[in-house]
Amino acid sequence: MDNSCDDPGTKEAEKGESRKLVKSIFLALLAGLLINIFMGLLVDFGELRTAFKETSLVAVLVPFMIVFIIYVIDTLRFKLVFPKFGIKISFRDGLYNNIIGYFFCNITPGSVGGQPFQVLHLSRLGLESTVVSNVIFSRLIEGNIVQLFIVAIFFHKGIGMMASLGKGAFLLIAGMLITITMTVVLILTFSNPHLLGTLALRMEKSGLGKLIARITRNPCWAEKISVWSQGLGSGFKVLWSKNMGTMLLDILIFMVEQLLWAASLYIPLTILTGTASPFPEFLLSYILCGLVSLFIPTPGAAGSIEASYLLVLSALTGKPAATMSAILVWRFGVYYLHLLVGGLVYFLKPMKRAVYKPGKDGILSHIRKRRGSGVKPDRPEAGP
């Protein structure tokens, strides 16, 4: 094989990645701060201050702890799906992957960086990249299926809400269209992954293809995507054709997660506004506004999420100041505190490499030192 096609990796690039991370964290905090200050100018400051004074510790801790529960659930989902590929993933590696995946979602524009980094991390541990891609990106399909299901169930409520939401009605309409479009695109992409390879090969000699080669420093990027897409198709059949029961169970578990995410905002909203909005209407608003806000190119959708939820939920509660304080408290618990948690985990715990090896039974698992085994663990290396 031509060495020119090998993946490049230099110490300078790794140092550059750390600098980019710090910059991304700073931009996420700055974007969120500026947009939240602007929103604060749109509501009565006195009412906002009063609402914040009534904030309880529960309103902050509940959202923060719910995210930890979701980390654990997502890790257990890994342990449910990966064995279908002959992989026994450890709870520790799965938990680390989900924490860091959420961290990268929080510092990349539109929250798009989490899944690619999860694939990178598990691949560096020694898992096949096509298998990892299938597991990680199948979650995107499952997420859109669940969201589309919820939209379909409560569609009639959404239509009824639009008359009372005023300017917020367009967010619900846009969210419904985005949900349907993303579901169709993802399903078509993963059911026909060879199209990705075909598209890459056709682009290779174009101006865009040459630009990709320069950015990735890999002149053979198209050939690698073509080979990768073939493996992706095989893995898709393993999951969705031969193990449909497992995937349906995984979808049901994700539905529980979706309810937990919604509850992380619903609880502080109820506490600070003093009123409990009908949960079906709230759930529909939560999902659709969240999807729309991701298309605003701020790191982790910082600021855009607060603005979209404020526009819709303040109309539902009739209390803009209290609603804004609840949204800010919620974002502090699920976003800013976990930005700190994820950053500490990423910078203080080095990423390991090539620690998954096949055992005598052919199962791929994390090799660790055991007493009397004489097996030495691989030394961890620096992060990417």
Phi and psi in degrees as a GROMACS rama.xvg file:
@    title "Ramachandran Plot"
@    xaxis  label "Phi"
@    yaxis  label "Psi"
@TYPE xy
-70.483  126.025  ASP-2
-66.6162  -16.9373  ASN-3
-66.1365  -16.2478  SER-4
-94.2149  -1.32886  CYS-5
-68.8033  150.91  ASP-6
-69.4633  123.312  ASP-7
-77.4591  151.091  PRO-8
-161.201  118.324  GLY-9
-126.131  157.491  THR-10
-64.6602  -33.6566  LYS-11
-63.6897  -39.065  GLU-12
-64.449  -39.5511  ALA-13
-66.1945  -39.4716  GLU-14
-66.3054  -36.7154  LYS-15
-63.9532  -35.9807  GLY-16
-63.5147  -39.8655  GLU-17
-64.195  -40.6383  SER-18
-64.9965  -39.3547  ARG-19
-63.9704  -37.0432  LYS-20
-63.1844  -46.3192  LEU-21
-61.4904  -41.1285  VAL-22
-63.7391  -41.5962  LYS-23
-64.6731  -40.4073  SER-24
-62.6766  -43.9908  ILE-25
-61.7216  -44.0513  PHE-26
-65.13  -38.0327  LEU-27
-62.2148  -45.0785  ALA-28
-66.0562  -42.1285  LEU-29
-65.7593  -45.1649  LEU-30
-61.4545  -46.1991  ALA-31
-61.8487  -41.7507  GLY-32
-64.1065  -47.4828  LEU-33
-64.2351  -44.8337  LEU-34
-68.4422  -37.2332  ILE-35
-68.276  -35.0829  ASN-36
-64.5291  -42.1523  ILE-37
-61.7705  -42.9705  PHE-38
-64.486  -34.5943  MET-39
-63.4768  -26.6394  GLY-40
-73.4322  -16.9819  LEU-41
-89.2274  -10.1016  LEU-42
-118.859  164.897  VAL-43
-68.2735  119.79  ASP-44
-64.4506  -36.8846  PHE-45
-63.4196  -42.853  GLY-46
-66.1792  -38.162  GLU-47
-63.6864  -43.4448  LEU-48
-63.9181  -41.2795  ARG-49
-62.5487  -41.1587  THR-50
-63.6636  -40.4846  ALA-51
-66.949  -33.6419  PHE-52
-64.9897  -27.8323  LYS-53
-87.2463  -0.165851  GLU-54
-67.1157  130.788  THR-55
-100.877  163.257  SER-56
-62.3586  -30.8699  LEU-57
-61.4305  -39.9127  VAL-58
-63.4164  -25.6014  ALA-59
-89.8252  -44.183  VAL-60
-73.2843  -35.3916  LEU-61
-59.4717  -51.2474  VAL-62
-59.9031  -40.1712  PRO-63
-61.2789  -44.8362  PHE-64
-74.3623  -31.271  MET-65
-60.7144  -37.8899  ILE-66
-63.4088  -38.629  VAL-67
-63.2489  -39.0969  PHE-68
-61.7039  -39.9838  ILE-69
-66.8545  -36.9004  ILE-70
-55.1917  -47.1587  TYR-71
-64.6951  -44.1267  VAL-72
-62.1971  -44.3812  ILE-73
-61.9826  -35.6562  ASP-74
-66.9033  -40.5754  THR-75
-66.2944  -31.4921  LEU-76
-65.1423  -37.4805  ARG-77
-58.1661  -44.9761  PHE-78
-70.3359  -16.5016  LYS-79
-82.751  -39.5613  LEU-80
-93.339  -42.5078  VAL-81
-59.4945  -34.1679  PHE-82
-58.9222  -20.5661  PRO-83
-67.0471  -16.2148  LYS-84
-108.003  12.7916  PHE-85
74.5218  32.7835  GLY-86
-123.7  129.073  ILE-87
-107.211  90.7594  LYS-88
-79.2387  138.384  ILE-89
-78.1294  152.079  SER-90
-61.8704  -38.4434  PHE-91
-63.3454  -45.2003  ARG-92
-66.5569  -40.2526  ASP-93
-65.1848  -40.4716  GLY-94
-65.845  -45.1364  LEU-95
-58.447  -43.5424  TYR-96
-62.4295  -40.6915  ASN-97
-73.6213  -37.4676  ASN-98
-64.382  -46.8997  ILE-99
-71.3328  -33.2369  ILE-100
-61.3202  -43.9199  GLY-101
-66.3778  -36.431  TYR-102
-60.7905  -45.4517  PHE-103
-71.7062  -29.1305  PHE-104
-60.5235  -36.7805  CYS-105
-76.9656  -13.4988  ASN-106
-118.894  4.33611  ILE-107
-112.319  146.9  THR-108
-56.4965  130.395  PRO-109
67.7274  12.1261  GLY-110
58.7809  37.2358  SER-111
-95.5603  -4.38213  VAL-112
-89.0399  -10.4961  GLY-113
-66.3643  -51.3792  GLY-114
-64.4284  -45.5433  GLN-115
-58.3356  -37.9192  PRO-116
-70.7301  -34.569  PHE-117
-60.8464  -41.9295  GLN-118
-62.722  -44.6981  VAL-119
-59.7431  -46.9577  LEU-120
-61.8357  -50.711  HIS-121
-66.9574  -32.5086  LEU-122
-65.9402  -39.3865  SER-123
-69.0179  -25.4045  ARG-124
-70.4135  -16.8987  LEU-125
118.594  7.36392  GLY-126
-89.4234  149.344  LEU-127
-64.4659  129.109  GLU-128
-62.5056  -34.9314  SER-129
-68.4496  -35.901  THR-130
-66.4003  -47.1828  VAL-131
-61.3388  -42.6179  VAL-132
-60.6378  -40.3536  SER-133
-61.6288  -44.9478  ASN-134
-67.1973  -47.8694  VAL-135
-66.8744  -47.9501  ILE-136
-82.1065  -16.0065  PHE-137
-65.5511  -28.026  SER-138
-64.4739  -33.5053  ARG-139
-63.4932  -42.7459  LEU-140
-62.9037  -45.6005  ILE-141
-60.4258  -42.2312  GLU-142
-60.109  -43.5309  GLY-143
-70.4933  -33.1494  ASN-144
-64.1361  -45.1409  ILE-145
-63.3812  -45.1172  VAL-146
-64.0254  -40.5085  GLN-147
-65.1558  -37.5193  LEU-148
-63.0508  -44.6605  PHE-149
-65.8928  -41.9236  ILE-150
-60.9656  -41.8469  VAL-151
-64.5872  -41.0242  ALA-152
-65.4097  -43.6572  ILE-153
-104.345  19.9132  PHE-154
-57.8056  -41.5062  PHE-155
-64.2143  -32.9569  HIS-156
-70.5583  -36.4798  LYS-157
-63.0317  -40.613  GLY-158
-63.0266  -41.3086  ILE-159
-68.1387  -31.4209  GLY-160
-72.2363  -29.9014  MET-161
-59.7507  -33.7464  MET-162
-65.9147  -28.586  ALA-163
-98.1487  -7.57862  SER-164
-89.1924  -15.7745  LEU-165
63.7968  -122.801  GLY-166
-65.5133  -22.5189  LYS-167
-73.2548  -12.0551  GLY-168
-63.558  -34.4693  ALA-169
-65.972  -26.6687  PHE-170
-66.5501  -40.1623  LEU-171
-65.8623  -41.8652  LEU-172
-63.1547  -47.0714  ILE-173
-62.5112  -40.557  ALA-174
-62.8757  -40.5259  GLY-175
-63.5915  -43.625  MET-176
-64.9966  -41.2883  LEU-177
-64.7637  -41.9928  ILE-178
-58.8638  -47.8914  THR-179
-64.7807  -45.3614  ILE-180
-63.7452  -47.395  THR-181
-63.7899  -38.2264  MET-182
-62.6981  -46.4831  THR-183
-64.2145  -45.3633  VAL-184
-62.601  -45.9269  VAL-185
-64.5323  -42.3044  LEU-186
-65.0248  -42.8651  ILE-187
-64.5747  -39.21  LEU-188
-64.5295  -45.9092  THR-189
-81.2511  -21.9748  PHE-190
-83.2562  -15.9963  SER-191
-133.887  59.8324  ASN-192
-66.2889  -20.3479  PRO-193
-62.1047  -21.8805  HIS-194
-64.1757  -31.0657  LEU-195
-64.0313  -44.2623  LEU-196
-65.8722  -42.0096  GLY-197
-61.7879  -43.5305  THR-198
-63.6394  -41.3158  LEU-199
-63.319  -43.1731  ALA-200
-65.0183  -35.5496  LEU-201
-72.7074  -28.9927  ARG-202
-82.2409  -16.6738  MET-203
-52.4668  -43.4383  GLU-204
-90.9609  -2.25648  LYS-205
-79.3819  172.666  SER-206
-61.7785  -40.4327  GLY-207
-65.067  -40.0649  LEU-208
-62.7253  -40.3569  GLY-209
-68.1724  -34.1269  LYS-210
-66.3958  -42.0121  LEU-211
-61.426  -40.0397  ILE-212
-62.3778  -38.5194  ALA-213
-70.622  -42.2047  ARG-214
-65.9333  -43.4243  ILE-215
-83.8752  -10.2409  THR-216
56.6889  36.398  ARG-217
-139.113  101.377  ASN-218
-66.8088  -15.5172  PRO-219
-106.744  27.0612  CYS-220
-61.1567  -37.5353  TRP-221
-66.9056  -42.2821  ALA-222
-62.9022  -38.5697  GLU-223
-67.6242  -39.7311  LYS-224
-65.5378  -37.0672  ILE-225
-62.1189  -46.4623  SER-226
-65.7847  -42.051  VAL-227
-61.8169  -40.6434  TRP-228
-65.2058  -32.3704  SER-229
-65.8936  -43.0953  GLN-230
-66.5917  -32.6339  GLY-231
-63.5797  -40.4238  LEU-232
-63.8314  -40.7813  GLY-233
-64.6525  -42.1611  SER-234
-67.063  -34.1773  GLY-235
-62.0818  -40.1322  PHE-236
-66.2423  -37.0873  LYS-237
-60.5711  -43.0342  VAL-238
-77.4623  -52.1213  LEU-239
-94.5838  -13.3025  TRP-240
-104.364  -45.6674  SER-241
-92.1846  -17.3548  LYS-242
-132.458  45.3664  ASN-243
-60.6899  -36.5118  MET-244
-60.6674  -42.4341  GLY-245
-63.253  -42.2727  THR-246
-68.6564  -35.0308  MET-247
-65.2931  -39.6195  LEU-248
-63.9645  -40.7946  LEU-249
-62.7101  -37.9872  ASP-250
-64.3605  -41.4591  ILE-251
-62.8985  -39.9309  LEU-252
-64.9055  -40.5168  ILE-253
-63.455  -32.8086  PHE-254
-63.1282  -38.25  MET-255
-63.1842  -41.6872  VAL-256
-60.0323  -41.7438  GLU-257
-61.6744  -38.6479  GLN-258
-66.7164  -36.7335  LEU-259
-66.2802  -42.8571  LEU-260
-59.0083  -44.6091  TRP-261
-64.2132  -39.9108  ALA-262
-64.4522  -29.082  ALA-263
-62.9469  -25.9269  SER-264
-97.5154  -35.7288  LEU-265
-61.755  -38.1989  TYR-266
-66.4279  -53.5447  ILE-267
-64.8159  -30.85  PRO-268
-64.0211  -42.3634  LEU-269
-67.5459  -40.5897  THR-270
-64.6278  -45.6995  ILE-271
-83.9705  -27.2565  LEU-272
-89.7235  -19.9762  THR-273
76.79  6.52527  GLY-274
-132.413  145.288  THR-275
-102.788  105.957  ALA-276
-67.0225  149.94  SER-277
-54.8207  125.352  PRO-278
-63.3982  -38.882  PHE-279
-57.4899  -45.8047  PRO-280
-64.1513  -40.7871  GLU-281
-63.8485  -45.0772  PHE-282
-60.4287  -43.858  LEU-283
-62.0166  -44.9813  LEU-284
-63.4241  -41.2488  SER-285
-60.0958  -46.8116  TYR-286
-67.8402  -48.1823  ILE-287
-69.9251  -41.2909  LEU-288
-66.3243  -36.5961  CYS-289
-63.2119  -39.8992  GLY-290
-66.7872  -43.5531  LEU-291
-64.423  -41.9384  VAL-292
-64.3694  -24.6757  SER-293
-68.2236  -15.5369  LEU-294
-87.3521  -0.385437  PHE-295
-87.6689  121.422  ILE-296
-76.8704  54.7446  PRO-297
-107.817  150.658  THR-298
-56.7021  123.525  PRO-299
64.3257  20.0258  GLY-300
55.2158  28.9616  ALA-301
-61.1813  133.987  ALA-302
87.5828  -47.1183  GLY-303
-67.5234  -35.3719  SER-304
-64.9772  -46.9063  ILE-305
-60.2496  -42.6813  GLU-306
-66.0044  -44.0645  ALA-307
-67.181  -42.0451  SER-308
-66.976  -37.885  TYR-309
-63.2518  -41.8421  LEU-310
-60.6813  -40.7281  LEU-311
-87.7552  -48.776  VAL-312
-70.7004  -29.7304  LEU-313
-65.3704  -30.358  SER-314
-71.8508  -32.4653  ALA-315
-71.2096  -41.5  LEU-316
-87.4665  -27.4691  THR-317
75.0336  11.6578  GLY-318
-131.597  82.8672  LYS-319
-57.9257  -44.3723  PRO-320
-66.0251  -48.2541  ALA-321
-64.8058  -36.1107  ALA-322
-65.3378  -42.8565  THR-323
-64.4397  -40.9204  MET-324
-63.3229  -38.2421  SER-325
-64.9888  -40.8797  ALA-326
-65.1684  -42.0426  ILE-327
-65.9802  -41.1033  LEU-328
-63.1897  -42.9796  VAL-329
-60.9229  -47.2046  TRP-330
-65.2561  -33.5418  ARG-331
-62.5485  -40.4001  PHE-332
-75.8217  -42.7474  GLY-333
-93.6513  -18.3951  VAL-334
-113.914  -65.0783  TYR-335
-67.6034  -42.613  TYR-336
-65.9726  -36.6566  LEU-337
-79.5961  -17.7989  HIS-338
-64.4458  -39.9976  LEU-339
-68.031  -46.432  LEU-340
-60.675  -49.2512  VAL-341
-63.8571  -39.0421  GLY-342
-64.0925  -41.4948  GLY-343
-64.153  -43.1626  LEU-344
-63.2789  -43.8269  VAL-345
-66.6675  -46.2368  TYR-346
-80.623  -26.4286  PHE-347
-95.0685  -20.8173  LEU-348
-115.784  104.944  LYS-349
-61.5819  148.251  PRO-350
-77.2016  129.708  MET-351
-83.4153  162.363  LYS-352
-135.035  140.47  ARG-353
49.128  49.4081  ALA-354
-102.537  -3.31394  VAL-355
-99.0181  121.67  TYR-356
-130.916  149.998  LYS-357
-73.7734  138.074  PRO-358
-89.9498  -172.276  GLY-359
-63.5121  -27.3983  LYS-360
-86.5718  1.42228  ASP-361
85.1719  -3.70985  GLY-362
-80.038  131.256  ILE-363
-82.7508  124.815  LEU-364
-146.984  165.759  SER-365
-74.0562  121.608  HIS-366
-87.7596  118.094  ILE-367
-124.257  159.722  ARG-368
-69.6279  129.766  LYS-369
-120.024  150.099  ARG-370
-61.4049  126.466  ARG-371
80.3451  -1.38212  GLY-372
-86.0083  -25.7767  SER-373
76.2464  5.92552  GLY-374
-88.4969  125.51  VAL-375
-98.2873  134.568  LYS-376
-71.9607  150.622  PRO-377
-67.5988  143.699  ASP-378
-74.5693  132.712  ARG-379
-69.0306  145.915  PRO-380
-109.014  173.587  GLU-381
-67.8398  157.49  ALA-382
-65.4222  171.315  GLY-383
